[in-house]
Amino acid sequence: MNKIFGIIIIVVILFVGFLLGYSIPPFIHAGVFSDREEKGVEVVIDEETEKYYDNLFKDNDEEDE
């Protein structure tokens, strides 16, 4: 019984460590754990991509009619 419980604890610790390894670095990159005023990262979108997303649903509406 103790051997099975130990294996379960090891599997849970490995799984939680794996999840933390993927979730903490983006928070650090965005400055969540820092003292700076503005949190987050700057997103730069060029004009062509912005037009694509602006007109994304317009094309679907015109095809339905």
A tleap script that builds the chain and sets N, CA, C and O, in Angstrom:
source leaprc.protein.ff14SB
mol = sequence {
  NMET ASN LYS ILE PHE GLY ILE ILE ILE ILE
  VAL VAL ILE LEU PHE VAL GLY PHE LEU LEU
  GLY TYR SER ILE PRO PRO PHE ILE HIE ALA
  GLY VAL PHE SER ASP ARG GLU GLU LYS GLY
  VAL GLU VAL VAL ILE ASP GLU GLU THR GLU
  LYS TYR TYR ASP ASN LEU PHE LYS ASP ASN
  ASP GLU GLU ASP CGLU
}
set mol.1.N position { 0.827 -1.194 0.000 }
set mol.1.CA position { 0.000 0.000 0.000 }
set mol.1.C position { 0.873 1.260 0.000 }
set mol.1.O position { 0.585 2.212 -0.725 }
set mol.2.N position { 1.928 1.268 0.803 }
set mol.2.CA position { 2.798 2.439 0.871 }
set mol.2.C position { 3.544 2.645 -0.440 }
set mol.2.O position { 3.819 3.779 -0.830 }
set mol.3.N position { 3.872 1.546 -1.121 }
set mol.3.CA position { 4.594 1.635 -2.391 }
set mol.3.C position { 3.711 2.273 -3.465 }
set mol.3.O position { 4.182 3.110 -4.236 }
set mol.4.N position { 2.441 1.885 -3.521 }
set mol.4.CA position { 1.505 2.444 -4.500 }
set mol.4.C position { 1.264 3.922 -4.217 }
set mol.4.O position { 1.223 4.741 -5.135 }
set mol.5.N position { 1.103 4.258 -2.932 }
set mol.5.CA position { 0.897 5.657 -2.555 }
set mol.5.C position { 2.098 6.504 -2.948 }
set mol.5.O position { 1.930 7.627 -3.423 }
set mol.6.N position { 3.303 5.987 -2.759 }
set mol.6.CA position { 4.513 6.711 -3.147 }
set mol.6.C position { 4.579 6.935 -4.650 }
set mol.6.O position { 4.986 8.003 -5.107 }
set mol.7.N position { 4.179 5.924 -5.418 }
set mol.7.CA position { 4.174 6.065 -6.886 }
set mol.7.C position { 3.163 7.124 -7.308 }
set mol.7.O position { 3.441 7.930 -8.195 }
set mol.8.N position { 1.996 7.126 -6.678 }
set mol.8.CA position { 0.967 8.131 -7.005 }
set mol.8.C position { 1.482 9.526 -6.687 }
set mol.8.O position { 1.292 10.450 -7.477 }
set mol.9.N position { 2.125 9.689 -5.549 }
set mol.9.CA position { 2.671 11.006 -5.172 }
set mol.9.C position { 3.721 11.455 -6.185 }
set mol.9.O position { 3.729 12.623 -6.576 }
set mol.10.N position { 4.593 10.571 -6.611 }
set mol.10.CA position { 5.628 10.926 -7.596 }
set mol.10.C position { 5.006 11.330 -8.920 }
set mol.10.O position { 5.444 12.304 -9.533 }
set mol.11.N position { 3.989 10.600 -9.376 }
set mol.11.CA position { 3.318 10.929 -10.643 }
set mol.11.C position { 2.639 12.288 -10.548 }
set mol.11.O position { 2.722 13.089 -11.480 }
set mol.12.N position { 1.973 12.554 -9.437 }
set mol.12.CA position { 1.299 13.849 -9.254 }
set mol.12.C position { 2.316 14.981 -9.221 }
set mol.12.O position { 2.096 16.024 -9.837 }
set mol.13.N position { 3.417 14.793 -8.516 }
set mol.13.CA position { 4.460 15.824 -8.437 }
set mol.13.C position { 5.049 16.090 -9.828 }
set mol.13.O position { 5.269 17.244 -10.195 }
set mol.14.N position { 5.301 15.046 -10.590 }
set mol.14.CA position { 5.831 15.234 -11.943 }
set mol.14.C position { 4.831 15.965 -12.835 }
set mol.14.O position { 5.221 16.849 -13.597 }
set mol.15.N position { 3.568 15.616 -12.753 }
set mol.15.CA position { 2.543 16.270 -13.567 }
set mol.15.C position { 2.400 17.747 -13.206 }
set mol.15.O position { 2.335 18.601 -14.090 }
set mol.16.N position { 2.352 18.046 -11.917 }
set mol.16.CA position { 2.242 19.438 -11.472 }
set mol.16.C position { 3.499 20.216 -11.867 }
set mol.16.O position { 3.396 21.371 -12.280 }
set mol.17.N position { 4.659 19.617 -11.751 }
set mol.17.CA position { 5.890 20.278 -12.175 }
set mol.17.C position { 5.901 20.573 -13.654 }
set mol.17.O position { 6.353 21.637 -14.080 }
set mol.18.N position { 5.403 19.633 -14.442 }
set mol.18.CA position { 5.298 19.843 -15.885 }
set mol.18.C position { 4.381 21.022 -16.202 }
set mol.18.O position { 4.720 21.869 -17.028 }
set mol.19.N position { 3.213 21.076 -15.542 }
set mol.19.CA position { 2.275 22.171 -15.780 }
set mol.19.C position { 2.851 23.514 -15.333 }
set mol.19.O position { 2.680 24.520 -16.022 }
set mol.20.N position { 3.518 23.536 -14.209 }
set mol.20.CA position { 4.128 24.783 -13.742 }
set mol.20.C position { 5.247 25.241 -14.671 }
set mol.20.O position { 5.453 26.441 -14.851 }
set mol.21.N position { 5.960 24.302 -15.252 }
set mol.21.CA position { 7.025 24.641 -16.184 }
set mol.21.C position { 6.516 25.336 -17.434 }
set mol.21.O position { 7.225 26.144 -18.033 }
set mol.22.N position { 5.287 25.024 -17.828 }
set mol.22.CA position { 4.704 25.681 -18.989 }
set mol.22.C position { 3.942 26.945 -18.637 }
set mol.22.O position { 3.751 27.793 -19.508 }
set mol.23.N position { 3.501 27.108 -17.405 }
set mol.23.CA position { 2.675 28.262 -17.073 }
set mol.23.C position { 3.455 29.419 -16.455 }
set mol.23.O position { 3.063 30.571 -16.637 }
set mol.24.N position { 4.526 29.161 -15.744 }
set mol.24.CA position { 5.248 30.247 -15.073 }
set mol.24.C position { 6.083 31.100 -16.035 }
set mol.24.O position { 6.060 32.322 -15.887 }
set mol.25.N position { 6.820 30.547 -17.011 }
set mol.25.CA position { 7.612 31.416 -17.890 }
set mol.25.C position { 6.830 32.506 -18.633 }
set mol.25.O position { 7.348 33.615 -18.757 }
set mol.26.N position { 5.601 32.254 -19.137 }
set mol.26.CA position { 4.865 33.370 -19.744 }
set mol.26.C position { 4.525 34.466 -18.745 }
set mol.26.O position { 4.519 35.644 -19.100 }
set mol.27.N position { 4.242 34.095 -17.505 }
set mol.27.CA position { 3.981 35.110 -16.488 }
set mol.27.C position { 5.225 35.943 -16.234 }
set mol.27.O position { 5.126 37.160 -16.075 }
set mol.28.N position { 6.375 35.324 -16.193 }
set mol.28.CA position { 7.626 36.053 -15.984 }
set mol.28.C position { 7.902 36.975 -17.168 }
set mol.28.O position { 8.318 38.118 -16.984 }
set mol.29.N position { 7.669 36.476 -18.385 }
set mol.29.CA position { 7.890 37.285 -19.588 }
set mol.29.C position { 6.962 38.500 -19.613 }
set mol.29.O position { 7.363 39.579 -20.049 }
set mol.30.N position { 5.734 38.330 -19.151 }
set mol.30.CA position { 4.763 39.425 -19.152 }
set mol.30.C position { 4.968 40.384 -17.992 }
set mol.30.O position { 4.337 41.441 -17.953 }
set mol.31.N position { 5.828 40.045 -17.056 }
set mol.31.CA position { 6.120 40.946 -15.948 }
set mol.31.C position { 5.123 40.880 -14.819 }
set mol.31.O position { 5.016 41.828 -14.041 }
set mol.32.N position { 4.392 39.793 -14.703 }
set mol.32.CA position { 3.391 39.675 -13.647 }
set mol.32.C position { 4.032 39.693 -12.265 }
set mol.32.O position { 3.467 40.264 -11.331 }
set mol.33.N position { 5.190 39.084 -12.123 }
set mol.33.CA position { 5.847 38.999 -10.822 }
set mol.33.C position { 6.859 40.120 -10.599 }
set mol.33.O position { 7.662 40.048 -9.669 }
set mol.34.N position { 6.831 41.155 -11.439 }
set mol.34.CA position { 7.791 42.250 -11.296 }
set mol.34.C position { 7.113 43.477 -10.696 }
set mol.34.O position { 5.900 43.489 -10.487 }
set mol.35.N position { 7.902 44.496 -10.424 }
set mol.35.CA position { 7.385 45.726 -9.824 }
set mol.35.C position { 7.021 46.784 -10.851 }
set mol.35.O position { 6.633 47.890 -10.474 }
set mol.36.N position { 7.133 46.482 -12.130 }
set mol.36.CA position { 6.864 47.523 -13.123 }
set mol.36.C position { 5.367 47.853 -13.176 }
set mol.36.O position { 4.515 47.015 -12.882 }
set mol.37.N position { 5.081 49.087 -13.555 }
set mol.37.CA position { 3.710 49.611 -13.556 }
set mol.37.C position { 2.825 48.894 -14.571 }
set mol.37.O position { 1.741 48.416 -14.234 }
set mol.38.N position { 3.293 48.822 -15.812 }
set mol.38.CA position { 2.477 48.270 -16.889 }
set mol.38.C position { 2.814 46.796 -17.078 }
set mol.38.O position { 3.956 46.437 -17.365 }
set mol.39.N position { 1.812 45.959 -16.914 }
set mol.39.CA position { 2.004 44.520 -17.057 }
set mol.39.C position { 1.682 44.116 -18.496 }
set mol.39.O position { 0.929 44.810 -19.180 }
set mol.40.N position { 2.235 43.025 -18.948 }
set mol.40.CA position { 1.924 42.509 -20.275 }
set mol.40.C position { 3.034 42.767 -21.263 }
set mol.40.O position { 4.052 43.377 -20.937 }
set mol.41.N position { 2.823 42.292 -22.478 }
set mol.41.CA position { 3.777 42.474 -23.558 }
set mol.41.C position { 3.111 43.242 -24.680 }
set mol.41.O position { 1.890 43.208 -24.832 }
set mol.42.N position { 3.912 43.928 -25.457 }
set mol.42.CA position { 3.397 44.718 -26.565 }
set mol.42.C position { 3.123 43.805 -27.757 }
set mol.42.O position { 3.955 42.980 -28.134 }
set mol.43.N position { 1.945 43.971 -28.333 }
set mol.43.CA position { 1.574 43.190 -29.506 }
set mol.43.C position { 1.612 44.125 -30.710 }
set mol.43.O position { 0.921 45.143 -30.742 }
set mol.44.N position { 2.425 43.766 -31.695 }
set mol.44.CA position { 2.559 44.583 -32.894 }
set mol.44.C position { 1.930 43.821 -34.053 }
set mol.44.O position { 2.330 42.700 -34.369 }
set mol.45.N position { 0.932 44.452 -34.681 }
set mol.45.CA position { 0.251 43.839 -35.816 }
set mol.45.C position { 0.413 44.776 -37.002 }
set mol.45.O position { 0.137 45.971 -36.903 }
set mol.46.N position { 0.866 44.222 -38.131 }
set mol.46.CA position { 1.011 45.075 -39.300 }
set mol.46.C position { -0.364 45.374 -39.894 }
set mol.46.O position { -1.358 44.740 -39.542 }
set mol.47.N position { -0.402 46.350 -40.800 }
set mol.47.CA position { -1.663 46.848 -41.340 }
set mol.47.C position { -2.421 45.779 -42.130 }
set mol.47.O position { -3.650 45.722 -42.069 }
set mol.48.N position { -1.712 44.944 -42.860 }
set mol.48.CA position { -2.355 43.900 -43.656 }
set mol.48.C position { -3.067 42.871 -42.767 }
set mol.48.O position { -4.182 42.449 -43.073 }
set mol.49.N position { -2.433 42.482 -41.693 }
set mol.49.CA position { -3.040 41.530 -40.763 }
set mol.49.C position { -4.240 42.144 -40.068 }
set mol.49.O position { -5.242 41.464 -39.848 }
set mol.50.N position { -4.154 43.422 -39.718 }
set mol.50.CA position { -5.272 44.098 -39.078 }
set mol.50.C position { -6.479 44.173 -40.015 }
set mol.50.O position { -7.610 43.958 -39.579 }
set mol.51.N position { -6.254 44.471 -41.284 }
set mol.51.CA position { -7.350 44.492 -42.265 }
set mol.51.C position { -7.963 43.100 -42.416 }
set mol.51.O position { -9.181 42.965 -42.533 }
set mol.52.N position { -7.119 42.068 -42.413 }
set mol.52.CA position { -7.625 40.695 -42.523 }
set mol.52.C position { -8.595 40.385 -41.391 }
set mol.52.O position { -9.673 39.843 -41.632 }
set mol.53.N position { -8.227 40.719 -40.177 }
set mol.53.CA position { -9.094 40.426 -39.040 }
set mol.53.C position { -10.318 41.328 -39.006 }
set mol.53.O position { -11.375 40.904 -38.539 }
set mol.54.N position { -10.203 42.562 -39.489 }
set mol.54.CA position { -11.368 43.435 -39.559 }
set mol.54.C position { -12.405 42.889 -40.532 }
set mol.54.O position { -13.606 42.987 -40.281 }
set mol.55.N position { -11.951 42.320 -41.630 }
set mol.55.CA position { -12.863 41.829 -42.665 }
set mol.55.C position { -13.134 40.329 -42.565 }
set mol.55.O position { -13.729 39.753 -43.476 }
set mol.56.N position { -12.722 39.709 -41.510 }
set mol.56.CA position { -12.833 38.260 -41.385 }
set mol.56.C position { -14.282 37.790 -41.427 }
set mol.56.O position { -14.588 36.824 -42.126 }
set mol.57.N position { -15.168 38.437 -40.708 }
set mol.57.CA position { -16.556 38.005 -40.664 }
set mol.57.C position { -17.395 38.656 -41.755 }
set mol.57.O position { -18.493 38.178 -42.037 }
set mol.58.N position { -16.924 39.713 -42.368 }
set mol.58.CA position { -17.664 40.344 -43.459 }
set mol.58.C position { -17.795 39.393 -44.640 }
set mol.58.O position { -18.836 39.360 -45.295 }
set mol.59.N position { -16.743 38.615 -44.919 }
set mol.59.CA position { -16.790 37.666 -46.025 }
set mol.59.C position { -17.830 36.581 -45.771 }
set mol.59.O position { -18.530 36.177 -46.700 }
set mol.60.N position { -17.947 36.105 -44.545 }
set mol.60.CA position { -18.915 35.057 -44.229 }
set mol.60.C position { -20.335 35.591 -44.323 }
set mol.60.O position { -21.224 34.862 -44.761 }
set mol.61.N position { -20.583 36.843 -43.925 }
set mol.61.CA position { -21.920 37.419 -43.993 }
set mol.61.C position { -22.365 37.584 -45.441 }
set mol.61.O position { -23.534 37.356 -45.755 }
set mol.62.N position { -21.455 37.977 -46.327 }
set mol.62.CA position { -21.806 38.180 -47.734 }
set mol.62.C position { -22.089 36.868 -48.440 }
set mol.62.O position { -22.927 36.834 -49.341 }
set mol.63.N position { -21.417 35.781 -48.062 }
set mol.63.CA position { -21.640 34.494 -48.693 }
set mol.63.C position { -22.974 33.890 -48.272 }
set mol.63.O position { -23.586 33.159 -49.051 }
set mol.64.N position { -23.436 34.177 -47.063 }
set mol.64.CA position { -24.692 33.614 -46.574 }
set mol.64.C position { -25.894 34.203 -47.284 }
set mol.64.O position { -26.916 33.529 -47.413 }
set mol.65.N position { -25.803 35.427 -47.742 }
set mol.65.CA position { -26.952 36.100 -48.374 }
set mol.65.C position { -27.133 35.753 -49.806 }
set mol.65.O position { -28.057 36.249 -50.450 }
savepdb mol mol.pdb
quit
